[in-house]
């Protein structure tokens, strides 16, 4: 199942003369030919998008990237930059026969300043390798993803990836201090600053963060990394209800406080979970680093042929699906056996005073238990138990893939509306598919997943455009953190005004007049022809 589009006939095709040109730039071993050898690079990890390119180039320096793009631009050869190929919207694979530029050989750490915590590295560095390097230095990456073992930092920045630490450290727009990028004509733009404050002119790096390789190829990144804190506590809790607040103005909960809201407004259903979130923010404050939630509706489906999981929300932030993980991943156990509860919450705190932080968390848990906000719980006693809790959260996408085909939607919505969409989609699809919701509740980011044995166009027709229309109606965004890629390029108008999209197209035409960089992605091709 792919988004249908037509090949841009202004693009050239590879001819025999092109290969020696690329070998002259990269050497023979870094010019890879053949459909079989390029199968993985032509296909996304969800098996939804597949290109037909038979040429892959592996540069090892910015100069080589520059020379490649200069030549491709002169020949009007379309290119697609590729990192770990872990994207979910078809942004990192060819649509037709674009030349694949694989960035994995540019994987050097250039410098690290222990005083400022500023890391400078090449775009092909694998995120997990950066995490390990910084761990040895007493620092952490402000970004953490389930795909960290494969994804590249250049791809993370190009898609403005969100991840598990967003609630604590914010987006890459705030953490990336500078970058180096190569434009379509081969021009190298050096924005690789390491200053936290620089107010000279337009901050051009932000054009490239989240542009998905459509404006230039990121080759180097400087990023601010926080110090590693010594005290980490993790609790896995059971709750009775998920809050759906029917009051007209949820913001008043924040203005007047939770106690005021409970006295003055009618909470119709699912009170306890959102109460728990408010209490966690209020009582745990700056040490709160994760608040994840899963529902157990899918736990009752383990006997069916097509298994689904409970939904887990992370308020760090996600709601996810426990059952899928329990059913499809080896070694994963229910942290609170044998009883089943309606919802589960994973709370993490991170601080610098172990005894104080633990005491604070335990007092919060005791207060929440006495107040009926939680029914049961387990506090991780060691690193292995903590990892097993996190395995549930990080294993959900993998488990869903093992269960069959999945339609994935990454949406931003007002927090009080997030689960309404999950319920609306369940009502709409009925028994034809299993609807799973997980995402970052604290940021209002819902990952809506529709799971079924195989991709089905009739089911897709029920999902789209309904999911986009519903999101737009509630003033949400159709892409919270995954990007637009090929999947949503023609859907951008659901979240952005006509004037905004036209301005984006103008910027694209200015920086890439031939349109060779990652074509058919991000913006509607009709605006760029």
N, C-alpha and C positions, 0 to 999 in steps of 0.2 A: 504494500500500500504506500504510494507516494503522492505528493502533490503534483498535479499535472501542469506542465509548462512546456513551452516550445524553445528549441535551441535558437540562440541569437545567431543569425546567418552572417553577421558582420565579423564574427570570430573566424580566424583561420584554423586549419587543421594541421597537425604535425606532418611534416614531409621528411624525406630521407636526409635532406641537407641540415635539418635542425639538430639531429642527434650529435654530430661532431662538434657543433657549437656548444652544446651543453657539456660534452665531455671535455672540451677545452677549458671550461670554467671549473668543473668539479672533479675531473678525473673519471676514468671509466667505471670504477666500482660504485660511484655515487650517482650514476645514471642508470636507473633500474627499468628494464623493459619486460613486457610479457603479462598477459592477463592473469595467469595462474599466480605469479609472484606478487601481483598487486591486488589480489582478491580482498584481503583484509582492509587495505587502504581505500578500496572502492565501496566498502560496505560499512554502514554504521553498526554499532554494537547491538541495536535492537532489531536489526535485519529488516528495517522498513525502507531504507534509502540505499540505492545502489547505482553507482556511476559506471562508466565504461572506459575510463582512461587506462592506457597501456604504458604510461610513462610517469615515473616518480623521480624527483630530484631531491638529493640530500645535501644541502649546503652546511658548511661548518663554520661560517663566519658571516658577519654583516656584509662584507665586501662581496662575497659570493651571492648572497641574496640580492644585492643591488645589481650585480651583473646579470643575474637570471631575469629579474624584472625588466631591466632596460632592454634586453633582447626580446622578451615576450611582448613587451609593449610595442616595440618596433614592428613585430610580426603580427600583432593583434591576436596573440595566443592567450586565451583565458587561463587563469590559475586558481587553485584553491589551496590556501595554507592549511596545514594539518599538524596537530600536536598529538595528544594521546588518543584522539578519536573517541572520546567518551560523551560527546554531546547528545542531546535528546531531540533536536529539532532539525536534523539533517544539515547543519551548518558546516561540518568539517569534511564532507565527502563530495566528490564530483556529482553534478547533476547529469552531465553528458560526458564530454571528453576533455574537461579542464585538466591542465597539467598539475599534478600533486606536488606541492613543496613541503616536504616533511622536515620539521624543525628539530627532531630529536638529537641530532649531532651537535647542536649548539647548547650544550648542557654544563657549561662551566660556571662556578661561583667566582665572581670577579673580586669582590671584596666584602668584608663585614666589619663594621665599627661597633665594638662592644660598649662604647660610651653612649652613642646615640641609638644603637639598635638598628642601624640602617644596613640592609642587605642589598647588594647589587649583583645581579646574576643574568645569565643568558636565558632566552625565552624557552629553550628546550629542556630546562631543568624539571625533573619530575617532582611534583609537590611533596611527596613522601620523603624524597631525598633531602629536600630543603628542611622539612620538619626534623629529620634526624640530625642534620648538620647543626641546626639552631639549638636542638635539645642539648647537644654536647657543649654549646656555648652558653647555656643557661637562658635561652630565649625560645619563643614559640612563633610560628606563623600566625598571623591574624585570620587566616583562612584555613578551614578544615572541611574536607569533603569525603564522602564515602568512596569516591573514585580516586583518592589521593595516590594510590599505588600506580596509576597509569597516566593521569592527566598532567599536562605541562603548565607551568606558571604563565607562559605566554598565552595559552588558550584560556586560562582562568581570567587573565586580565582582558583579553579580547572579548570575552563574553560577560565580563563583570560578574563572575560567579559569586553567589551568596554564601552558602554553606552553613556549617554548624555553629560558628562563632559570631555570626552576624549580630546577635542580640547584645554581645559584649563589646565587640570591636568595630562594628559597622561595616560599610561596603568598601570595595577596593578603590572607589573614587576618593575615599578619605585616607586610605593606607598607602596607595601608590604615590610616591613622591616625584617620580620621573620615569621616562621611558625613551627608548630609541626605536624609531620605526622607519621602514623603507616604503616610499611611495611607489605608485605604479610605474613611473618613468625611471625608477632606480635611484632617485634622490634620497639620501639618508638624512633624516630629520633628527637631530640630537636634542632631545628634551630630558636627558638622563641626569636631572638634578638630584642632589641629595640634601637640599635645604627644606626645612619644614615651613619656612615662610619665604615666599618669593612673589611679589606683587607687581612684576614688570610685564605689563601687556596681557594679552589673552593667554589663558592657561590651556594650551593646545593639547596637552596630553589627554584631557578629558574627551576629546573627539574620538580618540582611538580606544579608550576604555569602553568596552561594550559595543564596539562597532563590528565585531565578528569578522575581522579581516577584510572588510569591504572598503576601507579607506587607506589601509597600509598594513604591512606585515610587521608586527612587533618583534624586535630582535633582542632587546635588553630591557630590564626592569630594575628600578630601585624602589624598595618597599620598606616601610617602617614596621619593625617587629617588636612586640612587647616582651618584657622579661617574663621568664617562666616562674610562676608562683608555686610555693612548696606545698600548700594545703589544698587538696582536692577531695571533696566528699560527694558521693552519689547515692541517691535514694530512689528505689522503685516502689511506687505506691499504687493502691487501688482506690478508686472513687466510685460513687454511686451514679452520678449524673454528669453529663456535659451541659454547660450552661447555654441556654438560648434566651437572651434577654429581650423581651418584647417591648421595653420602654422606647419611647420615641427618640430620646436623646441619651445615648450611652455615654457621651462625654461628661454628662453631669455626675456620673459615678466617680470620675476623676476629680471634678471640681469640688464636690461636697464630701468626698470620701466614701468608703464602702458602707460604713455604719449609717450615714445619712441616706445613701441610696436604698438600703434595705428598709428603712423606715418610710421613705417617701414614695417609692416606686414599686410596682407590682412585678415581681419576677415570676413568670408563668411556669417555666420548667427548667430542668437541667441546671440547678443553681450552683451546686457545690464546686464543680470544676473551675468555673470562672472566678468564684469566690476564692478558691485556692490560689489561683494565679495572682489576683489582687493582693491577697495576704502575703504571698511569697515576695512580690515586688516591694511590699511595704515593710515586711519583717526581715527579709534577707538582704534587701538593698543592693549595695555594690558588689557583694560576693556572689550574687545569683548569676550563673553563667549558662544554665540550660534549664528549660522547663518543657518537657516533651510529653505528648499525650497520645494514647492509643485507645480505640474502643474495641470491645470484644464481640461485636456482632458476628464477625467471621469465625470466631472460635466455635460456634455451633454448626459450622459448615464442614467440619473435618471429615464427615462421613460421605459427603457428596463427591462425585467424580471430579468436579471442577472446584478446587478448594480456594477459599479466600481467607484473608487475615483480618484481624481487628485493626482498626485504624489508629495510627500513632501520630499525635501532634507534637511538634516541637515548639516550645515557646522559647526556647532558646532560639528552638521553637519549632516543633513539627508535630503533625499528627500522622501517625503511621499505622502499619498493620501487623499486629503481633502474630495472628494466626498463620499468615502466609509464611512468616519466618519460622514458626514452630513446625510447620508441615513440610517445608522445602529445604531447610538448611540444617546440615548435620551439626550435632553438638549443641544446639540451642534449646534451652529449657525454659519453661514458665517459671519466672522468679518467685511467684506466689502460689505454689500448688497447695492443696488440690483444688481449692475453690476457684470459681470463675466470677469475675466482676464485670460491671458494665464498661468501665473505663480504667485506664492505667496512666500514671504520670511518672516521668523520669525527671528528677530534679538534681541538678549539679550546682555545687558552689565551688568557687575558686578564690583563694585568698592567701595571706602571708602568715597567718597565726593559726596553727593547726588546732590547738585546744579551744581557742575562742571561736573559730569558725564551726567546729564540730558541735560545740555547746550551743551555738546560735541555731544551727540547723535542727538539732535534737529538740530544742525548746519550741521551735516552730512546728515540728512534726507532732509533738505532744499536744500543743495548743490546737492544731488542726484536727487531731484525732478526737480530742475532747469535744470539739465543736461540731463533729460529725462531717467534716469536710473530706476526711479519708477514712477508709474502712480497714485497711491492712497495709503493710509495707515491709520493705527490707532495705537496710543500709549496707552498702558494699563494705565488706570487711578487709578486702585486700585488692590488689591490682587485677588479679584474675577475675574476681567477681565483678569488678567494675567493667572490665573488658567484655564480659559476657552480657552485661546490661546494654552496653553500647553496640554489641554485635546485633542485638535485636533491632535497634534503630537503623544501623547502617546496612543491615542485610535486607531491608524491605524491597528495594528495587530489584535486587538479584532474585529474591524469592518470587516476586510477581512475574518476572521473566520466565522462571522455571514452571510457573503455573499455566503458561500459555501466552497468547497474544495480549498486548496491553496498549491502550490508547492513553497517552499521558498529556495532561494539561497543567501548566504552571501559571498560577493566577494570583494576583493581589486583589484583596477585597477588604471592605470594612470588617473588623473582627466579628462583629455581631451577625454578619451575613454569611460567614465562611461555610458553616456546616449546612446552612439552608440550601446551598447549591448541591451539596452531596445528596441531601434528601430529595431535592427536586429531580436530580438525575436518576436516582433509584426509582422514583415514581414513574418517570418517563420511560425508562428502559424495562422495567418489570423484571421478570425472571430470565430475560435473554442474556443478561450480563451481570457481573458482580461489580458494584461501584465502591471504590475504596478512596478515602480521603486521608491525606497526610500532608504535612507541610509545617511552616514556621508560624505558629499562632501569634507569637509576640510581634512579628512584622506584618501580620495579615497576609501571609503567603500560603495559599492552599495548593497542594499537589493532588489534583483529582485524577484518579486512575480508573479506567474501565477495563476490566479483565474478562477475557473470554477465550475459548479454546483456540480460535484462529481469527485472523483479521476478517472482518465482514463489512462489506460496503453498505449494506442496508442498516446495520447498527451504526456505522459512522454517520450515515445520513440523519439518524435520530440525534446524534451527539452534536454535530455541526450543521448549521451555525448556532444552534441553541445555546451552547456553552459560551460562545463569544457574545451573543446578544444579551444573555443573562448577566454576564460580567460587565458589559458596557452599560446596561441599564442601571446597575448598582455602582457605577462610577469606579469600576475596578480596572486593572491592567491585565491584558491577555498574556503578558510575559513578566513574571516577577524577577526571575534570576536565570532562566535557561536560555534566554535570547529568542530571536524570531526565526533565524535560519531560513530554510526552504519552507518549512511547515507553515509558518505564519507570516511570510513576507507580504502576501496579499490580504492579510487580516489586520494590518497595522492600524487601519482607520477605525477599528473598534476602540482603540485606546488613544489615538493621537488625531488632532484636528487636521483638516485638509491643508491649512497654512503651515503647520509644523512638518507634515510629510513633504510638502513641496520644498520647504527650506532644506530638509535633509537631502532631498534629491539634488538640490543645487550644490550642496557641499560635496556630494558624491561626484557630480560631474566636474567640479572644479579640481578635485584631487585625483580623479581617475577618469579623464575624459573619454577614454576608449572602453571603460567599463570592464576591464579584464580581471579585477580583483574580486574573487568569490562571487561571481554573477548569479543572479536569480535569488539571492538571499537578502534578507533584512528589509528591502524596499520593493514595492511592486515593480516588476520589470517594465510595465507599460509607461511608468514615469521616467524611465531612463533611456528609452529608445529614441 
